[in-house]
Amino acid sequence: MRLRLGSSRDGEASVVVLDPASGLWVPLVDAVKGGGRGERSKWPHGDGPLRDVTAFLGLGREKRRAAAAVVAAAAATCGGREPPADRVPLDVASFRDAALYVAHMAQASKGFFPVALSCGHAVQLVLQNILGKALRLPRVLGPCGVPPFYVGNPRTIVPSGAVARWPSYAGQEKGDSTSYVGWLDYELEVALINGATLGDDPSEAACEEAILEYGGFVGRRRPRTVLINDFSARDVQADEMASVGFGFVKCKSFCTAMGSDVVTADELWMHTDMGKMFCGEGLKCEVRVNGEPRGPPGNTAARRCCLLSDYVKHVALGEGLHPGEVLGLGTVPGCCGLEIGEWLKPGDEVTVACEGLGTVTNTIPAPVAGPNFRDLGRAEHQPGRLASAWTFLKLAFLGPPLVFAAMVGGFLGALLWAGPKTPPGLAGVAVGPGRAAAKEWDGAPGADNSGVAKSAIIDKTTLAKAD
């Protein structure tokens, strides 16, 4: 079932449903009123699902099928060929965006090095990657041990057709007020709208039911389809990772474009990631800039680090999940400028498209006048060129014996370390059965990993390489 947020004949807000038999878009409010025939249909579900996409998803599949019958009966009298105007289809309660596609993470890591080099952070980020990821003791969280995601800003989501944002802190002025060297990027992604309420420790079955019964994918219906375009300022990302230290903050929060259509999850997804979305060749995706293809085509069936239900469970863990929260699944491999070293420029028109979901098109503006990100955070006592050079020279002589000592310590730790100890705050505290039943660390004696070997998930050897 495909739906949008639009208006009834009387100008009231209404969920507008596409009747597949006639190809007509039917306002649900008008359909329930009888489609102009004066015969009001039975609608025992209240006013909310008639006017709110999230509430409509919350009805579940059986009640939505009954709504589809009401729409079909009224299509001839109150349906229209043209879909409602583009708009964000819901009031987004929260926005989380993951990185589930393994190939994107591997390719983006390679593409990020030239950005870091240009911004002066290559040494820090290379060392951070080696020390933080490559060197790990056993019994600790391994590569992609949990689905990685960041928390975005739901108030900076714009619809297809809108002008995107290029904030003042992204890009470096180059000689005059109209020329900028920036790394503004696009990312084609599919997003899941949650229509259910999940507790803070849901079972996998509950997460699967939430997706299948109450979920919807965001897109815009055309010959091809698209979900969201997650704009990213890669130069700001390099600055944040090297200086701030806790990842995506201002580099991604300024703008995300969202399609107008919502496709109920049962059309594209089934339990254990079966269905059109993740099986076979998946849904074909492409990016066009100024009408020309940008990068290789992608598909949604590319390998991921976990099942969709695992991602939903991880997001809900300790927080719960509520109707209206949107979960991005991550960039489809190949559909990102960082992977191919090409960037957006002021005046570009970027279109992301996904088969079966539609297109999202936005125009890129010139950067807003203002200070650059690195100027905003510049401290008074920054080291000069000579001081920085002297520091690196000292480390060149002092570093090898220190690294040798650290590696010997790591060697002994890998052989002798028993694993993380009980946190001081939980010492002597009885843990509830739900928490005690949590899976053991991967690699620990007796750990049950039987649920990991599913067709939709890449094996851990490949994950380690991609990491």
C-alpha positions as CSV (number, residue, x, y, z in Angstrom):
1,M,0.0,0.0,0.0
2,R,1.3,3.4,-1.0
3,L,0.2,6.6,0.7
4,R,1.0,10.3,1.1
5,L,-0.1,13.1,3.3
6,G,-2.4,15.5,1.5
7,S,-5.8,17.2,1.7
8,S,-9.4,16.2,1.3
9,R,-11.9,18.0,-1.0
10,D,-12.7,20.4,1.9
11,G,-9.1,21.3,2.5
12,E,-8.7,19.2,5.6
13,A,-5.5,17.2,6.2
14,S,-5.9,13.7,5.0
15,V,-3.9,10.5,4.4
16,V,-4.1,9.9,0.6
17,V,-4.0,6.3,-0.5
18,L,-3.1,5.0,-4.0
19,D,-5.8,2.6,-5.3
20,P,-3.7,0.0,-7.3
21,A,-6.7,-1.1,-9.4
22,S,-7.6,2.3,-10.8
23,G,-4.3,4.1,-10.3
24,L,-6.1,6.9,-8.5
25,W,-5.0,8.7,-5.4
26,V,-7.9,8.8,-2.9
27,P,-8.1,11.0,0.2
28,L,-9.1,8.7,3.1
29,V,-11.2,11.4,4.7
30,D,-13.4,11.7,1.5
31,A,-13.5,7.9,1.1
32,V,-14.9,7.4,4.7
33,K,-17.5,10.1,4.0
34,G,-18.8,8.1,1.1
35,G,-16.9,9.7,-1.8
36,G,-19.6,12.3,-2.4
37,R,-22.4,9.7,-2.5
38,G,-23.6,10.7,1.0
39,E,-23.1,7.1,2.3
40,R,-20.6,7.3,5.2
41,S,-18.5,4.2,5.4
42,K,-18.1,2.4,8.7
43,W,-14.8,3.6,10.3
44,P,-14.4,2.5,13.9
45,H,-10.7,3.6,14.2
46,G,-11.2,7.2,15.2
47,D,-10.1,10.4,13.3
48,G,-6.3,10.1,13.8
49,P,-5.6,7.4,11.2
50,L,-7.5,9.4,8.6
51,R,-5.3,12.4,8.9
52,D,-1.9,11.2,10.2
53,V,0.4,8.8,8.3
54,T,2.0,7.4,11.5
55,A,-1.4,6.7,13.1
56,F,-2.5,5.0,9.9
57,L,0.6,2.7,10.0
58,G,-0.3,1.9,13.6
59,L,-3.6,0.3,12.5
60,G,-1.7,-2.9,11.5
61,R,-2.1,-4.9,8.3
62,E,-5.6,-6.2,8.7
63,K,-7.2,-2.9,9.5
64,R,-5.2,-1.3,6.6
65,R,-6.7,-3.9,4.3
66,A,-10.1,-2.9,5.4
67,A,-9.2,0.7,4.7
68,A,-8.0,-0.3,1.2
69,A,-11.5,-1.7,0.5
70,V,-13.0,1.6,1.6
71,V,-10.6,3.4,-0.8
72,A,-11.4,1.1,-3.7
73,A,-15.1,1.7,-3.3
74,A,-14.7,5.4,-3.3
75,A,-12.0,5.7,-6.0
76,A,-14.3,6.4,-8.9
77,T,-16.0,9.3,-7.2
78,C,-13.2,11.1,-5.2
79,G,-9.9,9.8,-6.7
80,G,-7.4,11.8,-8.7
81,R,-4.7,10.9,-11.2
82,E,-2.2,13.4,-9.8
83,P,-0.6,12.6,-6.5
84,P,-0.6,15.3,-3.7
85,A,2.2,17.8,-3.7
86,D,5.6,16.9,-2.3
87,R,5.9,17.3,1.4
88,V,7.5,15.5,4.3
89,P,4.8,12.8,5.0
90,L,4.9,12.9,8.8
91,D,5.9,14.9,11.8
92,V,9.2,13.1,12.5
93,A,9.6,12.4,16.2
94,S,13.2,11.4,16.0
95,F,15.7,10.5,13.3
96,R,18.4,7.9,13.6
97,D,20.6,6.9,10.7
98,A,22.7,3.7,10.5
99,A,25.6,2.3,8.5
100,L,24.4,-1.2,7.8
101,Y,25.9,-1.7,4.3
102,V,29.4,-3.2,4.7
103,A,30.7,-2.3,1.2
104,H,29.8,1.4,1.8
105,M,31.8,1.5,5.0
106,A,34.8,-0.1,3.4
107,Q,34.7,2.2,0.3
108,A,33.9,5.3,2.3
109,S,36.9,4.7,4.6
110,K,39.2,4.7,1.6
111,G,37.5,7.8,0.1
112,F,37.8,9.7,3.4
113,F,41.6,9.8,3.4
114,P,42.0,12.5,0.8
115,V,39.5,14.7,2.7
116,A,41.4,14.1,6.0
117,L,44.6,14.9,4.2
118,S,43.3,18.2,2.8
119,C,42.0,19.2,6.2
120,G,45.3,18.4,8.0
121,H,44.0,15.4,10.0
122,A,45.4,12.4,8.1
123,V,48.0,11.5,10.7
124,Q,45.5,11.7,13.6
125,L,42.8,9.7,11.8
126,V,45.2,7.0,10.6
127,L,46.6,6.5,14.1
128,Q,43.1,6.6,15.5
129,N,41.9,3.9,13.1
130,I,44.9,1.6,13.8
131,L,44.8,2.0,17.6
132,G,41.0,2.1,17.9
133,K,40.0,-0.6,15.5
134,A,42.9,-2.8,14.3
135,L,44.3,-3.5,17.8
136,R,41.7,-5.3,19.9
137,L,42.0,-7.7,22.9
138,P,39.8,-10.8,22.8
139,R,36.4,-10.8,24.6
140,V,35.9,-7.1,23.8
141,L,33.4,-5.7,21.3
142,G,34.7,-6.6,17.8
143,P,34.2,-4.9,14.4
144,C,30.6,-4.0,13.8
145,G,29.7,-5.8,17.0
146,V,26.5,-3.7,17.2
147,P,24.7,-1.9,14.4
148,P,26.3,1.5,14.1
149,F,24.1,4.6,13.9
150,Y,24.0,8.3,14.8
151,V,21.2,10.5,16.0
152,G,20.2,13.2,13.5
153,N,18.0,16.3,13.6
154,P,14.3,15.7,12.7
155,R,13.7,19.4,12.4
156,T,16.0,19.9,9.4
157,I,14.3,17.3,7.2
158,V,13.1,18.9,3.9
159,P,10.9,17.4,1.1
160,S,11.7,16.6,-2.4
161,G,11.8,19.8,-4.5
162,A,13.1,22.0,-1.7
163,V,16.4,23.8,-1.8
164,A,18.9,21.9,0.4
165,R,21.1,23.7,2.9
166,W,24.9,24.4,2.7
167,P,25.8,25.9,6.1
168,S,28.4,28.5,6.6
169,Y,30.7,26.2,8.6
170,A,31.1,23.7,5.7
171,G,33.7,24.6,3.1
172,Q,36.6,26.9,3.0
173,E,36.6,30.3,1.3
174,K,39.0,30.4,-1.6
175,G,40.1,33.9,-2.4
176,D,36.8,35.6,-3.0
177,S,33.2,35.6,-1.6
178,T,31.7,33.4,-4.3
179,S,34.3,30.6,-4.6
180,Y,34.3,27.8,-2.1
181,V,36.2,24.5,-1.8
182,G,33.9,22.2,0.1
183,W,33.1,18.5,0.4
184,L,29.3,18.5,0.4
185,D,28.2,15.0,-0.2
186,Y,25.0,13.1,-1.0
187,E,23.9,9.7,0.3
188,L,21.1,7.6,-1.1
189,E,19.3,5.7,1.7
190,V,16.1,3.8,2.5
191,A,14.4,4.8,5.7
192,L,11.9,2.9,7.9
193,I,9.0,4.8,9.6
194,N,8.1,3.1,12.9
195,G,4.4,2.9,13.6
196,A,4.5,0.7,16.7
197,T,5.4,1.1,20.4
198,L,8.3,-1.1,21.6
199,G,9.6,-1.5,25.1
200,D,13.3,-1.0,26.1
201,D,14.2,-4.7,25.8
202,P,12.1,-6.1,22.9
203,S,12.4,-9.6,21.6
204,E,13.4,-10.3,18.0
205,A,9.8,-11.5,17.3
206,A,8.4,-8.3,18.6
207,C,10.8,-6.2,16.4
208,E,9.8,-8.3,13.3
209,E,6.1,-7.8,14.1
210,A,6.7,-4.0,14.5
211,I,8.3,-3.8,11.1
212,L,5.9,-6.0,9.2
213,E,2.6,-4.9,10.9
214,Y,3.3,-1.3,11.6
215,G,6.3,-0.1,9.5
216,G,6.6,1.8,6.3
217,F,9.4,2.8,4.0
218,V,9.8,6.4,2.8
219,G,9.9,7.1,-0.9
220,R,8.3,9.0,-3.8
221,R,6.4,7.1,-6.4
222,R,7.7,7.4,-10.0
223,P,9.2,4.9,-12.5
224,R,12.1,4.7,-10.0
225,T,12.1,5.4,-6.3
226,V,14.0,6.9,-3.4
227,L,14.0,7.2,0.3
228,I,16.2,9.8,1.8
229,N,19.2,11.9,0.8
230,D,21.4,12.3,3.8
231,F,23.6,15.4,3.0
232,S,27.0,15.4,4.7
233,A,29.8,18.0,5.0
234,R,32.8,15.8,4.8
235,D,35.4,18.5,5.7
236,V,33.4,19.2,8.9
237,Q,33.3,15.4,9.6
238,A,37.1,15.2,9.4
239,D,37.4,18.2,11.8
240,E,34.9,16.7,14.2
241,M,36.5,13.2,14.2
242,A,40.0,14.7,14.8
243,S,39.1,17.4,17.3
244,V,35.7,16.9,18.9
245,G,36.3,13.1,19.1
246,F,32.7,11.8,19.2
247,G,31.7,11.6,15.6
248,F,28.8,13.0,13.6
249,V,27.5,16.3,15.1
250,K,27.4,19.3,12.8
251,C,28.6,17.5,9.7
252,K,25.2,15.8,9.2
253,S,22.6,17.6,11.3
254,F,22.0,20.5,8.9
255,C,19.9,18.8,6.2
256,T,18.2,15.5,5.2
257,A,15.8,15.3,2.2
258,M,12.9,12.9,2.5
259,G,10.5,11.5,-0.2
260,S,6.8,12.1,-0.1
261,D,5.4,8.6,-0.4
262,V,5.2,5.9,2.2
263,V,5.2,2.2,1.2
264,T,4.0,-0.1,3.9
265,A,6.7,-2.6,4.9
266,D,4.7,-5.7,4.0
267,E,5.1,-4.8,0.3
268,L,8.9,-4.9,0.4
269,W,10.0,-6.9,3.5
270,M,9.3,-10.2,5.2
271,H,10.8,-12.0,8.3
272,T,14.5,-12.6,8.3
273,D,15.0,-10.0,5.6
274,M,13.1,-11.8,2.9
275,G,11.1,-9.8,0.4
276,K,11.9,-7.5,-2.5
277,M,14.0,-5.1,-0.4
278,F,16.9,-7.5,0.5
279,C,16.4,-10.6,-1.7
280,G,17.7,-11.4,-5.2
281,E,18.9,-8.2,-6.9
282,G,17.0,-6.0,-4.4
283,L,15.8,-2.6,-5.5
284,K,18.0,-0.8,-8.1
285,C,19.3,2.6,-7.0
286,E,21.0,5.5,-8.9
287,V,22.1,9.0,-8.3
288,R,22.0,11.8,-11.0
289,V,23.5,15.2,-10.7
290,N,22.3,17.8,-13.3
291,G,20.7,14.9,-15.2
292,E,23.9,12.9,-15.5
293,P,24.5,9.6,-13.7
294,R,26.9,10.0,-10.8
295,G,28.8,6.9,-9.8
296,P,27.8,3.2,-10.3
297,P,24.3,2.0,-9.8
298,G,23.6,0.4,-6.4
299,N,21.0,-2.0,-5.0
300,T,19.4,-2.5,-1.6
301,A,20.3,-6.2,-1.5
302,A,24.0,-5.5,-0.9
303,R,25.4,-7.2,2.2
304,R,24.6,-5.7,5.6
305,C,26.2,-6.2,9.0
306,C,22.9,-7.3,10.6
307,L,19.2,-8.0,9.9
308,L,16.7,-5.1,9.9
309,S,15.0,-6.5,13.0
310,D,18.5,-6.6,14.8
311,Y,18.9,-2.9,14.0
312,V,15.4,-2.1,15.3
313,K,16.1,-4.1,18.5
314,H,19.4,-2.3,19.1
315,V,17.8,1.1,18.7
316,A,15.0,0.2,21.1
317,L,17.3,-1.3,23.7
318,G,17.3,0.8,26.8
319,E,15.2,3.6,25.2
320,G,12.1,2.0,23.6
321,L,10.8,3.0,20.2
322,H,7.6,5.0,19.5
323,P,5.4,5.8,16.5
324,G,6.8,8.5,14.3
325,E,10.5,7.7,14.8
326,V,12.4,7.3,11.6
327,L,15.3,4.9,11.1
328,G,17.7,5.3,8.2
329,L,19.3,2.0,7.0
330,G,22.5,3.4,5.7
331,T,24.0,4.4,2.4
332,V,23.5,2.0,-0.5
333,P,27.0,1.1,-1.8
334,G,28.0,3.2,-4.8
335,C,25.4,5.9,-4.1
336,C,27.7,8.3,-2.3
337,G,30.2,11.0,-3.5
338,L,32.7,10.0,-0.8
339,E,33.1,6.5,-2.4
340,I,34.0,7.9,-5.8
341,G,35.7,11.2,-4.9
342,E,33.1,13.6,-6.5
343,W,31.3,16.4,-4.6
344,L,28.3,18.6,-5.0
345,K,28.7,22.3,-6.0
346,P,26.4,25.3,-5.6
347,G,23.7,25.2,-8.3
348,D,23.8,21.4,-8.7
349,E,20.5,19.5,-8.9
350,V,20.9,16.1,-7.3
351,T,18.3,13.3,-7.7
352,V,18.4,10.1,-5.8
353,A,16.2,7.3,-7.2
354,C,15.3,3.8,-6.0
355,E,13.3,1.3,-8.0
356,G,9.7,0.9,-6.6
357,L,10.0,3.9,-4.2
358,G,10.5,7.0,-6.4
359,T,12.9,9.9,-6.6
360,V,14.0,12.8,-4.4
361,T,15.3,15.9,-6.1
362,N,16.9,18.9,-4.4
363,T,18.9,22.0,-5.6
364,I,22.2,22.8,-3.9
365,P,22.5,26.5,-2.8
366,A,25.6,28.5,-2.3
367,P,27.1,28.4,1.3
368,V,25.7,30.9,3.7
369,A,28.2,33.6,4.7
370,G,29.8,33.0,8.0
371,P,32.8,31.6,9.9
372,N,34.2,28.2,8.9
373,F,33.8,25.3,11.4
374,R,37.5,25.3,12.3
375,D,37.3,29.1,13.0
376,L,34.4,28.5,15.3
377,G,36.4,26.1,17.5
378,R,39.8,27.6,17.3
379,A,41.5,28.0,20.7
380,E,43.7,30.9,21.6
381,H,46.9,29.0,22.0
382,Q,47.1,26.9,18.8
383,P,50.6,25.4,18.2
384,G,52.5,27.0,15.3
385,R,54.1,25.2,12.4
386,L,57.5,25.0,14.2
387,A,56.0,23.6,17.4
388,S,53.9,21.0,15.5
389,A,57.0,19.9,13.4
390,W,59.1,19.6,16.6
391,T,56.4,17.4,18.3
392,F,56.4,15.0,15.3
393,L,60.2,14.9,15.3
394,K,60.3,14.0,19.0
395,L,57.7,11.3,18.5
396,A,59.7,9.9,15.6
397,F,62.5,9.1,18.1
398,L,60.4,8.4,21.2
399,G,57.6,6.6,19.5
400,P,59.2,3.3,18.5
401,P,60.2,2.2,22.0
402,L,56.9,3.3,23.4
403,V,55.0,1.4,20.6
404,F,57.2,-1.6,21.3
405,A,56.3,-1.6,25.0
406,A,52.6,-1.1,24.2
407,M,52.7,-4.1,21.7
408,V,54.3,-6.3,24.3
409,G,51.7,-5.3,26.8
410,G,49.0,-6.1,24.2
411,F,50.6,-9.5,23.5
412,L,50.5,-10.4,27.2
413,G,47.0,-9.0,27.6
414,A,45.7,-11.1,24.6
415,L,47.0,-14.2,26.4
416,L,46.2,-13.4,30.0
417,W,43.3,-10.9,30.2
418,A,40.1,-12.5,31.5
419,G,37.7,-10.0,30.0
420,P,35.8,-7.0,31.3
421,K,35.1,-7.0,35.0
422,T,31.7,-6.3,36.7
423,P,31.2,-2.5,36.7
424,P,31.6,-1.0,40.3
425,G,28.0,0.2,40.2
426,L,26.7,-3.4,39.7
427,A,28.9,-5.2,42.2
428,G,26.8,-7.4,44.4
429,V,23.6,-6.4,42.6
430,A,21.2,-9.1,41.3
431,V,20.5,-8.5,37.6
432,G,17.0,-9.3,36.3
433,P,16.5,-12.4,34.2
434,G,16.0,-10.3,31.0
435,R,19.5,-8.8,31.3
436,A,21.1,-12.0,32.6
437,A,20.0,-13.8,29.5
438,A,21.9,-11.5,27.2
439,K,24.3,-13.2,24.7
440,E,27.9,-13.8,25.8
441,W,30.7,-11.9,24.2
442,D,31.5,-13.2,20.7
443,G,34.4,-15.7,21.1
444,A,33.8,-16.4,24.8
445,P,33.7,-20.1,25.7
446,G,30.2,-21.5,25.3
447,A,28.9,-18.4,23.3
448,D,25.9,-19.3,21.2
449,N,26.4,-17.8,17.7
450,S,23.9,-20.0,15.9
451,G,21.6,-17.0,15.2
452,V,24.3,-15.1,13.4
453,A,24.7,-17.3,10.3
454,K,21.8,-15.9,8.4
455,S,21.8,-15.4,4.7
456,A,21.2,-11.6,5.0
457,I,24.2,-11.0,7.2
458,I,27.8,-10.9,6.1
459,D,30.3,-13.2,7.8
460,K,32.5,-11.8,10.6
461,T,35.7,-12.3,8.6
462,T,34.5,-10.0,5.9
463,L,33.3,-7.6,8.5
464,A,36.7,-7.4,10.1
465,K,38.3,-6.7,6.7
466,A,35.7,-4.0,5.9
467,D,36.2,-2.4,9.3
